[in-house]
Amino acid sequence: MSAIPYTDDVLDPSVSLLQLPDVAKVLGLVVTKVHQMLRDGELIAVRRDGIVAVPEAFFTDDSVVRLLPGLLMVLRDGGYSDAEILRWLFSDDDTLPGTPIDAMHTDSAREVVRRAQAMAF
């Protein structure tokens, strides 16, 4: 089995993270399925204080934010690294309600994906 992929922690320390067993609980899955989601590129993990974790903002009450896996794929296909994607998702944008990841939780989610497509190509 391959290693669990993660990137450098480029996030502000105030960004809340969920450890992988907690992600599994939120999603109602076994932790090995979360590992597979990371390997498949459906999520991005960081290593903070020696622990691999995923930003809590990537989730609703019981699922991954609806358009997030597709957004990640678009940006990766456009040549962005996971660290660059995280920086963009968690950077303030005056034209959105907060950051792009905040907007993914609102009716502006499709606008975020549209912008990612424009950035990536």
Backbone as CSV, one residue per row, in Angstrom:
resi,resn,N_x,N_y,N_z,CA_x,CA_y,CA_z,C_x,C_y,C_z
1,MET,0.847,-1.165,0.000,0.000,0.000,0.000,0.894,1.230,0.000
2,SER,0.497,2.241,-0.780,1.320,3.442,-0.863,1.097,4.348,0.343
3,ALA,2.027,5.250,0.521,1.965,6.178,1.649,0.786,7.136,1.487
4,ILE,0.379,7.699,2.578,-0.704,8.679,2.567,-0.113,10.010,2.100
5,PRO,-0.640,10.577,1.011,-0.073,11.828,0.506,-0.469,13.022,1.369
6,TYR,0.469,13.935,1.530,0.196,15.187,2.222,1.157,16.229,1.682
7,THR,0.853,17.485,1.949,1.708,18.576,1.504,2.178,19.369,2.717
8,ASP,3.075,20.289,2.471,3.532,21.162,3.550,2.350,21.941,4.105
9,ASP,2.402,22.249,5.378,1.349,23.035,6.010,1.596,24.507,5.701
10,VAL,0.926,24.994,4.659,1.051,26.391,4.246,-0.103,27.234,4.790
11,LEU,-0.939,26.616,5.590,-2.127,27.281,6.120,-1.806,28.086,7.368
12,ASP,-2.592,29.113,7.590,-2.496,29.880,8.816,-2.761,28.939,9.992
13,PRO,-2.045,29.084,11.078,-2.268,28.202,12.233,-3.705,28.232,12.767
14,SER,-4.450,29.285,12.445,-5.839,29.366,12.913,-6.786,28.473,12.114
15,VAL,-6.339,27.952,10.956,-7.183,27.064,10.157,-7.315,25.736,10.888
16,SER,-8.541,25.381,11.182,-8.823,24.156,11.922,-8.654,22.931,11.025
17,LEU,-7.994,21.920,11.568,-7.767,20.666,10.838,-8.439,19.511,11.551
18,LEU,-8.789,18.492,10.778,-9.308,17.244,11.332,-8.303,16.138,11.068
19,GLN,-7.961,15.397,12.105,-7.106,14.238,11.917,-7.875,13.191,11.112
20,LEU,-7.163,12.306,10.454,-7.796,11.356,9.543,-8.868,10.482,10.208
21,PRO,-8.669,10.001,11.437,-9.761,9.244,12.068,-11.022,10.094,12.275
22,ASP,-10.841,11.398,12.524,-11.986,12.291,12.678,-12.684,12.535,11.337
23,VAL,-11.908,12.620,10.267,-12.492,12.735,8.925,-13.350,11.502,8.654
24,ALA,-12.834,10.339,8.997,-13.584,9.103,8.786,-14.909,9.134,9.554
25,LYS,-14.894,9.636,10.784,-16.124,9.725,11.570,-17.128,10.675,10.931
26,VAL,-16.650,11.843,10.482,-17.535,12.817,9.836,-18.208,12.196,8.618
27,LEU,-17.439,11.456,7.832,-17.949,10.891,6.586,-18.630,9.535,6.768
28,GLY,-18.521,8.963,7.956,-19.106,7.641,8.195,-18.381,6.541,7.442
29,LEU,-17.066,6.665,7.360,-16.237,5.707,6.621,-15.168,5.129,7.531
30,VAL,-14.530,4.076,7.053,-13.342,3.581,7.741,-12.171,4.457,7.317
31,VAL,-11.174,4.563,8.162,-10.057,5.480,7.897,-9.285,5.094,6.634
32,THR,-9.268,3.826,6.278,-8.560,3.432,5.049,-9.247,4.009,3.808
33,LYS,-10.540,4.230,3.867,-11.248,4.875,2.753,-10.818,6.350,2.647
34,VAL,-10.586,6.996,3.777,-10.076,8.373,3.767,-8.685,8.393,3.149
35,HIS,-7.853,7.414,3.492,-6.520,7.305,2.878,-6.656,7.207,1.362
36,GLN,-7.620,6.405,0.898,-7.829,6.234,-0.539,-8.309,7.538,-1.176
37,MET,-9.171,8.276,-0.486,-9.633,9.565,-1.004,-8.456,10.527,-1.186
38,LEU,-7.510,10.491,-0.261,-6.314,11.328,-0.378,-5.462,10.874,-1.559
39,ARG,-5.273,9.568,-1.710,-4.487,9.057,-2.841,-5.170,9.372,-4.168
40,ASP,-6.519,9.368,-4.181,-7.266,9.652,-5.409,-7.373,11.146,-5.699
41,GLY,-6.895,11.982,-4.789,-6.912,13.416,-5.010,-8.231,14.094,-4.696
42,GLU,-9.117,13.415,-3.976,-10.409,13.996,-3.628,-10.292,14.983,-2.471
43,LEU,-9.210,14.899,-1.722,-8.935,15.781,-0.588,-7.455,16.128,-0.593
44,ILE,-7.085,17.124,0.187,-5.678,17.469,0.394,-5.416,17.442,1.891
45,ALA,-4.333,16.792,2.269,-3.928,16.740,3.676,-2.625,17.509,3.861
46,VAL,-2.421,17.970,5.079,-1.166,18.616,5.464,-0.621,17.893,6.689
47,ARG,0.659,18.091,6.935,1.247,17.566,8.164,1.514,18.752,9.077
48,ARG,0.827,18.756,10.227,0.994,19.828,11.212,1.376,19.179,12.531
49,ASP,2.470,19.615,13.080,2.961,19.072,14.353,3.079,17.549,14.300
50,GLY,3.519,17.032,13.148,3.741,15.606,12.992,2.498,14.781,12.717
51,ILE,1.336,15.436,12.585,0.077,14.713,12.386,-0.497,15.097,11.027
52,VAL,-0.883,14.081,10.260,-1.507,14.322,8.962,-2.985,14.628,9.208
53,ALA,-3.444,15.743,8.626,-4.819,16.180,8.849,-5.336,16.924,7.624
54,VAL,-6.648,17.096,7.589,-7.344,17.729,6.470,-8.073,18.962,7.001
55,PRO,-8.082,20.067,6.238,-8.813,21.246,6.700,-10.282,20.937,6.975
56,GLU,-10.745,21.368,8.127,-12.143,21.129,8.521,-13.111,21.802,7.547
57,ALA,-12.692,22.880,6.927,-13.546,23.610,5.986,-13.874,22.803,4.729
58,PHE,-13.210,21.679,4.528,-13.489,20.830,3.371,-14.768,20.011,3.549
59,PHE,-15.411,20.124,4.713,-16.550,19.269,5.021,-17.787,20.059,5.422
60,THR,-18.945,19.467,5.131,-20.203,19.925,5.697,-20.427,19.032,6.910
61,ASP,-21.644,18.945,7.394,-21.903,18.131,8.581,-21.505,16.667,8.415
62,ASP,-21.747,16.103,7.227,-21.493,14.671,7.051,-20.951,14.301,5.675
63,SER,-20.398,15.283,4.965,-19.866,14.978,3.634,-18.790,15.986,3.244
64,VAL,-18.114,15.667,2.150,-17.145,16.589,1.567,-17.950,17.696,0.884
65,VAL,-17.471,18.930,0.946,-18.126,20.035,0.247,-18.356,19.597,-1.195
66,ARG,-19.562,19.792,-1.676,-20.056,19.175,-2.906,-19.127,19.274,-4.114
67,LEU,-18.638,20.400,-4.472,-17.846,20.549,-5.692,-16.337,20.499,-5.454
68,LEU,-15.918,20.250,-4.222,-14.491,20.305,-3.895,-13.632,19.308,-4.675
69,PRO,-13.983,18.025,-4.761,-13.104,17.103,-5.505,-12.887,17.541,-6.956
70,GLY,-13.933,18.017,-7.611,-13.798,18.494,-8.987,-12.933,19.736,-9.081
71,LEU,-13.091,20.641,-8.123,-12.276,21.853,-8.066,-10.804,21.494,-7.923
72,LEU,-10.496,20.556,-7.027,-9.108,20.132,-6.833,-8.540,19.533,-8.118
73,MET,-9.351,18.747,-8.822,-8.900,18.118,-10.057,-8.603,19.179,-11.119
74,VAL,-9.489,20.167,-11.246,-9.279,21.237,-12.228,-7.969,21.967,-11.953
75,LEU,-7.738,22.317,-10.704,-6.522,23.058,-10.370,-5.265,22.210,-10.556
76,ARG,-5.327,20.945,-10.160,-4.156,20.070,-10.375,-3.880,19.896,-11.859
77,ASP,-4.943,19.678,-12.642,-4.773,19.527,-14.087,-4.198,20.793,-14.708
78,GLY,-4.450,21.928,-14.077,-3.919,23.199,-14.557,-2.496,23.469,-14.108
79,GLY,-1.909,22.528,-13.379,-0.511,22.648,-12.997,-0.254,23.184,-11.601
80,TYR,-1.296,23.381,-10.818,-1.115,23.889,-9.461,-0.736,22.757,-8.507
81,SER,0.209,23.034,-7.625,0.586,22.054,-6.598,-0.450,22.104,-5.481
82,ASP,-0.445,21.096,-4.638,-1.384,21.082,-3.518,-1.158,22.269,-2.586
83,ALA,0.089,22.652,-2.375,0.378,23.809,-1.519,-0.198,25.082,-2.136
84,GLU,-0.047,25.247,-3.451,-0.607,26.423,-4.121,-2.129,26.424,-4.054
85,ILE,-2.729,25.259,-4.204,-4.187,25.150,-4.118,-4.664,25.561,-2.731
86,LEU,-4.008,25.077,-1.694,-4.404,25.435,-0.329,-4.253,26.933,-0.087
87,ARG,-3.149,27.503,-0.554,-2.959,28.954,-0.379,-4.112,29.721,-1.022
88,TRP,-4.478,29.337,-2.232,-5.557,30.018,-2.939,-6.897,29.829,-2.239
89,LEU,-7.203,28.590,-1.861,-8.494,28.306,-1.219,-8.690,29.078,0.084
90,PHE,-7.616,29.331,0.802,-7.721,29.949,2.125,-7.262,31.414,2.151
91,SER,-7.124,32.023,0.963,-6.755,33.442,0.886,-8.010,34.294,0.724
92,ASP,-8.055,35.414,1.439,-9.198,36.320,1.324,-9.349,36.807,-0.106
93,ASP,-10.607,36.906,-0.529,-10.943,37.415,-1.854,-12.100,38.386,-1.678
94,ASP,-11.846,39.652,-1.949,-12.858,40.693,-1.746,-14.079,40.526,-2.636
95,THR,-13.948,39.765,-3.715,-15.076,39.590,-4.633,-15.927,38.371,-4.301
96,LEU,-15.548,37.662,-3.262,-16.301,36.492,-2.793,-16.677,36.710,-1.336
97,PRO,-17.613,35.900,-0.843,-17.907,35.981,0.596,-16.784,35.309,1.401
98,GLY,-15.705,36.044,1.629,-14.566,35.506,2.382,-13.521,34.921,1.468
99,THR,-13.147,33.682,1.748,-12.149,32.971,0.961,-12.854,32.054,-0.042
100,PRO,-12.123,31.553,-1.048,-12.758,30.597,-1.957,-13.353,29.378,-1.232
101,ILE,-12.678,28.877,-0.189,-13.250,27.718,0.502,-14.517,28.107,1.258
102,ASP,-14.580,29.328,1.791,-15.824,29.794,2.413,-16.942,29.843,1.378
103,ALA,-16.626,30.367,0.201,-17.618,30.489,-0.866,-18.109,29.131,-1.351
104,MET,-17.277,28.100,-1.217,-17.695,26.752,-1.622,-18.866,26.242,-0.781
105,HIS,-19.091,26.840,0.362,-20.199,26.453,1.242,-21.464,27.262,0.949
106,THR,-21.423,28.122,-0.081,-22.549,28.999,-0.389,-22.998,28.788,-1.837
107,ASP,-23.924,29.662,-2.255,-24.374,29.633,-3.646,-23.293,30.098,-4.613
108,SER,-22.172,30.568,-4.111,-21.067,31.034,-4.955,-20.114,29.908,-5.355
109,ALA,-20.422,28.676,-4.992,-19.513,27.555,-5.260,-19.201,27.417,-6.747
110,ARG,-20.215,27.533,-7.591,-19.959,27.393,-9.033,-19.065,28.525,-9.550
111,GLU,-19.188,29.702,-8.968,-18.312,30.820,-9.345,-16.864,30.501,-8.993
112,VAL,-16.643,29.873,-7.857,-15.280,29.487,-7.461,-14.718,28.489,-8.473
113,VAL,-15.521,27.505,-8.861,-15.073,26.517,-9.840,-14.788,27.195,-11.181
114,ARG,-15.644,28.130,-11.576,-15.435,28.850,-12.847,-14.105,29.603,-12.804
115,ARG,-13.824,30.266,-11.700,-12.565,30.999,-11.566,-11.371,30.056,-11.609
116,ALA,-11.512,28.904,-10.968,-10.427,27.914,-10.987,-10.167,27.436,-12.413
117,GLN,-11.243,27.224,-13.180,-11.065,26.811,-14.570,-10.336,27.889,-15.364
118,ALA,-10.681,29.139,-15.131,-10.031,30.239,-15.846,-8.563,30.353,-15.432
119,MET,-8.267,30.138,-14.157,-6.887,30.210,-13.681,-6.044,29.080,-14.253
120,ALA,-6.664,27.917,-14.362,-5.909,26.717,-14.714,-5.624,26.602,-16.199
121,PHE,-6.357,27.333,-17.019,-6.155,27.155,-18.470,-5.951,28.446,-19.194
